């Protein structure tokens, strides 16, 4: 099978992504040297695995036990969704050692164990995950309404296992579900939206600026330039780079949300529980240090039906001074529930002490979303006074 595939490489390309093994001592043949994101309970490493012609013959002529499973996707120009989808499948137990076949030949794809982003069918029971066919409207669920790409389809069906594997958790750990949903919202959904042409905003107004730095845009630029000679082998190697780029960023995001972001929730819970101890209004929160608190706060407020809503968050910075931050209207908004008073904005040090009547002032930002004081008592006094001012 493999020998036949390699012989017709002009119509489709074959690529192997496997767990890292020690490289052979002899010089590898370049056409068989491939990147390798493994299934891992720790951060997956990206290494090259060399295959000799002898090893390929052995794989094609050996026993069924040696034959790897295959992941099928289309050849030619590639996008972020199938590159990420291939990486995600390699983080599962079933497809950790799978070979990737790039082709549009139905006969070739029919022999693959799983096919993504090609084939014009979505049949999860047969491991077929395309989204281009007429009538396809599958979404992730859980309140999300963005139509899925091949990346989202793979994540929907295998994401809990993938999250558990990347974070080294048991699949029954309650944190897995939380991170599974968070990573879709914060990472995978954007890949789905871009691939399906979904605008971020419901408006016909022209964009104020261009943004070509997102993951999908960077993967697109890995395709061979239109005005340079190319070949299936060049597409082969560039697709590997795309898998590596998307994979590393997925793992980084999953580890951030699973090992850092999630831990801040307990701090926000405590801050809400103690809000009236911090200030009788219940509108000032005290956090012990800076942490990613905003999304947790909005989720907890919704769950609890918090009323009144907090207006300011206080936390100690890395210099032992205290910050007063106005709570935004949404986690990503530049508008705040109650900005710091206009009379304080852009004022610093002794001048700030004079205008506030509170000692220890450091600054208030010109936009009024954050300020600082040398002590917790000073910061709390500033926040309490700001509640009473415009």
Secondary structure, DSSP 8 states (H G I E B T S, - for coil): -HHHHHHTTTT-EEEE--------SS---GGG-EEEE---SS---EEEE---HHHHHHHHHS-TTT---EEEE--SS--HHHHHHHHHHTTSTTTTT-EEEE---HHHHHTSSEEES-SS-EEGGGTEE---STT---EEETTEEEE--HHHHHHHHHHHHHHHHHHT--TT-HHHHHHHHHHIIIIIHHHHHHHTT--SSS--S--SS----SHHHHHHTTS--TTS---HHHHHHHHHHHHHHHHHHHHHHHHHHHHTGGGHHHHHHHHHHTHHHH-TTS-EEEESS----HHHHHHHHHHHT-SS---EEEEE-TTS-EEEEE-BSSTT-SSBSS---GGGTT-BHHHHHHHHT-TTEEEE-TTSSEEEESSHHHHHHHHHHHHT--
